[in-house]
Amino acid sequence: MTIWIAILIIVAVAAAAVGATFVTRRKDIRKIAFMMDALEDGELNFRFKEKNRFNKTLNRIRSIFERQRQASEQDSWTKLIRVLTHEIMNTVSPIASLSDALADSVDESGHSELDLKAGLETISDSSKNLIKFVQTYRQLSGVARPIKKTIDLKELMDKVIALNREITSAAGATCKYIPEEDDLMIYADEGQISQILINLVKNAIQASAKNIWIKARLGVEDEVIIDVSNDGTPIPQASKEQVFIPFFTTKKEGSGIGLSISRQIMRGHNGTLELIRSDDFATTFELTFR
């Protein structure tokens, strides 16, 4: 009898140990799930308080992501300030220089050796350009909250292609929608998403693309993914990480805010906009709706 009691005690202790391990493992799994949700939402203000090795590892991972985000944000702000300073100085410096030259050229009788009318017109044009630049910045910082509804992707793409038909035809290009699955739908602001797609098509035309194709599919987690691809001139390697920076542009004409606003719109939809490739075969931007 004593042996059986001992065996029962051993079995009970083993079962308790297994049960404790199972409970602990479930807690750890929940912690990982919580952390992944927080990382996806960009929320890094969590910290696990229990001082065990597993929690310390999770907290260390959080700290690594936090440092990377801070470095990325600092780098983005530095680039933005550099672009803003460059644009403003390029406009203000000639205005100041020309104003001084005109003032110095006027004698006591009010006559000037310089063409005052032409000089004042130049100052006026430069001032208007600066105002336009500031208004563009205001547009960038004021993306409206999306008014969402259920949208049939095929109907949306038909509208986008129709709106771009004039510029694609003029450029000798074609734009096609190629769904990988039928009856795909998104819950989004139709006007804002149309703005993104139209902007991507126009960018492709400006890159001398002759073929633009838009594909849509479901991801592994049932998210809707839209790929907008073209066969135009690829984005230079040095510019790939900067295309979403406000006011950065490789085009002679352009404000450099189209992709920045597009990314803000996608964030407002709890989605993402990424450049996933740009080479001699294709340039592809990917929109993900979760």
Disulfide bonds with the S-S distance in Angstrom:
none
